[in-house]
Amino acid sequence: MTVEKVTKYRWTICALLFFATTVNYLDRQVLSLLKPHLEDVFGWSNSDYANIASVFQFTYAVSMIFAGRIVDKLGTKKGYAWALVIWSVGAIVHAFAIPIGQGIATVLGFAGIASISISVAGFMFSRAVLGFGEAGNFPAAIKATAEYFPKKERSFATGIFNSGTNVGAILAPLTVPFIAKHWGWETAFLLIGGIGFLWLIFWFKYYDKPEEQKRMSAEELAYINDEEIAGFVAIKEPVSANAKVSWFKLLGYRQTWAFVVGKFMTDGVWWFFLFWLPAYLKDQYGMVDTKIMLPLAVLYSMTMFGSIGGGWFPMYFINKGFAPYDGRMKAMLMIAFFPLVVLAAQPLGHITFWIPVILIGVGASAHQAWSANLFTTVSDMFPKKAIGSVVGIGGMVGGLGGVFITKLGGALFDKYKALGTIETGYSIMFAICALAYLVAWVIMKILVPKYKLITDL
């Protein structure tokens, strides 16, 4: 088969995944951008904000394992649609956090206590709904990628749709502070949260299972199902394979644990960059509102190169004859060295705020390159019927890693802020972020030294 005869409809599906992921990250970042303003309005401490953010991460983590299972059961089309509806509603209800908090206070019989105020309770509820819905994005997107792309293209396709996280992170600081400044913080949640419903129109119109897709040629379908890569032939599975796979059985494989370790060790780094950088710019440089728009836009723009380039990078090794997993691991080792530059962010930050912005941008870019490959290791090693479930398990553990990082950051920042040396708290957190990838890679390599496809599910 020649590639010239193959149509390109699979890239339309990749575009849909990209836009959904962009919306996903737009919705989750609104709160972090408004944190400097909301903490003044409601008197939040860093620990209050960490508690609110942690509710999102914990709910996201727990929901991920069920989201993967639900996507496998409902199928990609329905599962993805339900996830987006729920998270869009969750994004919108942030605008009503105060009356929601008052309702919670009435039900639970408190008018606000030292640890949980009405505002904190309301935002916790809103973040929980958002986290529950957003948990479905990556299990559904990874499953769609496995359905529409051959193994040799999956990391590249994953890198492209995963770059939606970067676009969302770029668009958020360019829009949210402006909306909040001119029309109020509630309007920012309402407008950004409503965008997702537009995506549903295109999703229902253009997505179907590959074998049912009328817009795609027979040649492209055959190309997608062709698993031959550089002399390596994977075992094909029936397209209709939908048998239920036990979570406990999946946990019996080292391949599952390699993915889980990679997620736990590194997901929290991205959460930290996403949820705490606006606070960092305020604490270190006094930058609030629209002043943070440009540096954050520049920082997150850098991550586009990591996501797409990182997705392409392992193809260099695969084309040289390496099995997909082995090629990806070689690429991930090289990627893991780049976050080390974050160690210099604080020592050099006194010169100009642009130095930590650029260095953290390199680290965040490396994370996206790492993440594009980490996700794809699942489709390298597991049959399609188990991908959603394995991604869900890893996502749950990764979310718990994010909870740990967020709570640790909040505690450290409050502690060192009281001592008048908050920069020490950031130095500690940046060191954790810089070293996480090399530690994760070593453990993953120990668990799965060489490529091995799961064939007994």
N, C-alpha and C positions, 0 to 999 in steps of 0.2 A: 504494500500500500504506500502510495506517495502522499506526503503531507499536502501537496498542492491540490489534491482532490477533496481535501477535508474542509468543510465549512467551519466557521468560527463562532457558532452560536454559544458555545460554552463560555465564551468571554462576556456575553450578555448576562449570563447568570452570575459570573464573577462581579460584574458591575452592580448587580442588585445586592449581592453580599457586601460589597464595598459601601454602598449608600446606607444599608441597614446598620452596619458597624459604625459609620460616621454618626448617624442619629443616636446610636447607643451611647457613644462617648460624649456627644453634646449634652445629652440628658444627665449623665452622671457627673459632669464637671461643673454644672451651674452652681451648686452649693459651694464648692471650694473657691470659686471666683468671688462669690458674695460673702465668704467667711469674714474678711476684714470689716465689712459693713455690718453684717448681722451680729458680730460679737460686740460691736459698739451699741447697736440697737437693743440687744437682749442681755448684754453683760456676760457673755460666755467666756469661760476660761479655755485654754488649749485642751484640757481634759474633757470639757463639755463637748467641744467640737469633735474630739477623738471618739467620744461615746456615740455621737450621732453618726459619724463616718463608719464606725465599727459595726453599727447595726446593719447598715447597708452591706458591708463586707461579709458579716456573719450570715445574714439572710441569703445573700448571693452564694456564699459557699455551700450552705446546706441545700439550697435549691438546685445548685448545679448538678448534684448527683441524681436528683429526680428529673431535672430538665433533660439530661441526656437520655434517661429511660423513656420519658414522655415523647421526645422527638423520635426515638427509635420505634415507639409504638404507634404514634399518630402519623408518622411520615414527615418528611421535611417541610412540605408545603403548609399543612395545617399547624404543625408544631411551631414553625417560625412565626406564622401569623398571630397565633395566640400569645406568644412571648412578647411580640412588639406591641400588641394592644395593651397588655397588662403593664408593661414598663412605661408606655406613654401616659397611661392614666396615673401611674405612680409619680411621674415627673410633674404632671399638672397639679396633683393634690398638694404639692409643696406650697403652693400659693395660699392654701387654706390651713397651713400648719397651726396657726394660733387657735382658731375655733376647734380644730381637731384636738389640740392639746387641752383645751378647756373641757371638751367632751370626755377625754380620757380622765382628766382630773375629777370630773363629776362621778364617773363610773367607779373609779378607784377610791374616791373619797379623800383626795388631797388637793390643796390649793397651790401646790408648789412647795417642794422641800429643797434642802440644800443641794442634794445630789441630782434631782430631776425637777427642773422647772417646767412650767406649762409649755414654753417655747421649745425646750429640748424634747419633751415628750411628743409634741406635735411633729417635729422634724424627724424624730426617730421612727414614728409610724410611717411617714411619707417615704423615708429611705428604705424601710422594710418592703413596702409595696414595689418600689423601684427595683430593689435588689432581686426580689422574687421573679419579676418579669425579665430583667436583663440577663438572668442566668441562662436563658434559652438561646441567646445569640450565638455563642461560639459552638456549642454542640450542634446546632442546626447548620451553621455556616460550614463547619468542618465536614459534616455529613454531606451537605450539598456539593462541596468540593470533591469528596471521594466519589460521589455519583457522576459528576460531570467532567472529571479530569483523570487522565492516566497518571500513574505514580510519578513519572518523570517530570510532570508539570505541576504537581500538587503544591510543592513548597513555593513555587513562583506565584501560583494563583492565590495561595494562602497569604503570601507577602503582600499581594495587591489588595485583597479585601481587608487584610489586617491593617493596611495603611489608612483605612478609614478611621482607626483609633487616633491616628495622628491628625487627620483632617478635622475630625471632631474636636480634638484638643486645640487645633489652630483656630478654628472658627469660633469656639466658645469665648476665648478672651477678646476676640475682635467684635463680638456682638453683645455678650451678657453685660459687661460693665456699662456699655453705652445705653442699653435698654433700661437697666436698673437706675441709672443716673437720671434719665429723662422721663421714665414712666413708672418707676418703682420696682422693687425686687419681686413683688408678686407677678407683675407682667412678664418678667424674664422667665419665670417658671412656666407660665401659661403659654407663651409664644413658642419657646423652645420645645416644650412637651408636646405641642400639637403637631409638630412636623412629621412625626412618625406615621400618622394616619394617611398622609399623602403617599408614602412608600407602599402601603398596602395595595393601592390601586394597581401599581406596576407589578407587584409580586403576584397577585392573582391572575394578571393578564399574561405574564411571560414565563412563569415557572410551572413546569410539569416534570414528572419523572422522565429521564432521558429516553426510555423506551416508548414513552407516550408523547414525546415532544414532536409536534408536527412541523415546527420551524427549523428542525435540525436534520441534516442529511443522514442517510444510512451510512455513508462513508465516515462521517464524524462519530456516529455512535460506535462503529467498529473500531475507530481509532481510540476512543475513550476506553473501550474494553480490551484493547491490546496492551498486555502487561509486560511485553518484552522490553527490557532496558539494558542496553550495553551488554548483551549476552546473558543477562540474568532473566529467567522466566519464573514469574510468580504463579502460584496455584490459583486458578480462576474459581470463583464461587458463583452460584446461581444468582441472577439479578433479583429473584424473588425470595432470597434467603432472609426470612424475618423471624426466625426462631428466637425465643427469649433466651438470653444468656445471663446466668446467675452472677450477681455482683461478687459473691464469695468465690466463685470459680475464677473470675477475672483477677481477684486479689491474690490468687495462687501463682500468678505469672510474674517473673522478674521484670518483664517488659512493662507491665502496669506500674510497678513500683518505681521504675526508672522515670517514667513520665510524671508520677506523683511527686517524686523528689525534686525534679526539675521545676515543677510548678510551685511547690511549697517554698523553695529557696529563692525564687526570683519574682514571683507575682507581686509580692509585697513591695519590691523595689519600684515597680511601675505605679502601684497604688500611692506610694509615698511621693513620687514625682508628680502625680496627678492631683493629689489632695492637699499637699503641703507647700508646693512652690509659691502660690500666691501669698501664703502666710510668711514664707521665708523672705520674699521681697519686701513685705511690710516690716518684719522684725529687724531685718538687717539694713534695709535702705530706705525705710519710710515710704515705700511706694504703695499707693492704694488706688482704687477706682480705675479710671482710664489710663493711669500711668503704667499699669502693668500690662496693658494690651500689647505693645510692641515687643518687649522682651520675651513674653510668653509665646507670642506668635512666632518669633524667630526660633526659640528653643524647640517648639513642637514641630516647626517646619523641618528642622534638621532630622527629625525621626522618620520622615518620609523616605529618606535615602536608606536608612537602616532597614526599614520594613521591606521595601521592594528589592534593594540590593541583597539583603540577607536571604530573601526567598530565592533569588537567582543563584547565589554563591555555591550551594552544594551541587548544582548541575555541573559545575566544572569537574568535580570529583566523580560524579556519576557517569559523565561522558568518558571518563578515563577508565571505566570498568568497575568502579566500586559499587557494591550494593547500595540501595538508597539510604538505609540507616547508617552505614559506615561512612558514606560521603557526607551525610548531614552532621555526624558527630565530629568529623574533621573540621568542617566549617564552623561548628559551634565552639570548638576549642579556640580557634582563632578569634572568634567574636568575643569570647569570654574575657580576653585581655583588655579590650577597649574601655570597659567601665572603670578600670583602675585610674583613669585620668580624673575621676570625680574626687579622688583623695586630695587633689590640689585646689579644689574649689574654695575652701575656706582659707588656706594659707595665702592665696593670691587674691582673694576677694576684696581686700582693702584698696587695691589699685583702682578698680572700676567694677561695677556690678555686671558688666558684659563678660568678664572672665568666668565667673561661676555659671552664668547663663550658657555660655558656649561649652564649657566643660561638662555641665550637667546635660546639655543637649547631646553631646557625644555619648554619654552614658545611657541616656534615654533612647538614642538611636540604636545603640548596641542591644538594648533590651528588645526592641522591636525586631531586629534581625534574629536574635535568639528565639523569640517567641514564635516567629513564622516557622522556624525549623522544628522547635519543640512540639508544636501542634501536629506537624506533619509526621513525626515519628510514630504517632498512633496509627495513621492510615498505612504507614510502611509495614507495620508488624501485626495488625489485627484485621480480620475480615470486616467488611462493611457493616454487617449486622451488629457488631459490637462497638463500633467507633463512637457513637453517641454516648454510650454508657461509660466507656473508658475516659473520654474527654470530660464527662460529668464528674467522675470520681476525682480526676486530677484537678478539675476546676474547683471542686469543693475544698480539697486540701490547699490549693493555691489561695483560695479566699480566706481560709483560716490563717495562712501565712500573712495575708494582708491585714487581718485583724490584729495579729501580734505586732506587726510593724507600726500600725496606726496607733495602737494603745501605748506602745513603747515610746513613740515619738511624742505623743501628748504628755506623757508623764515626764519625759526628759526636758521638754521645752518649758513646762511649768516649773520644774525644779530649778533649772538653770536661769530662768527668767527671774525667779525670786532672788537668786544669788547675784543677779546683774550680769551674768555671763551666758546668755542664751546661745551665743555662737558656739559654745562648747557642745551643747545639745545637738546642733546641726553637724558639727564635726564628727560626732559619734555616729549619727545616722548616715552620713555620707560614706563613712568607712564601711559600714555594714553593706550599703548598696554597692560599693565598689568591688567587694570581695565575694559577693554571693554567687556569681556565675562560675568562677573557677571551682569553688567548693562543690557546687551542684554538678558540674561536668565530671569531676573526679568520681563522685558517688554514682552517677549514671553509668559511667564507663565500667565501674566495678560490677554493677548489677547486670549490665548487658555488654560484655566485651565485644561481641561480634553480632552481626545481623542474624536474626532467627525469626522466621515467620510463624505465627500461631496458626495451626492447621486443624486443631482438634476441638474447635468450638461448634 
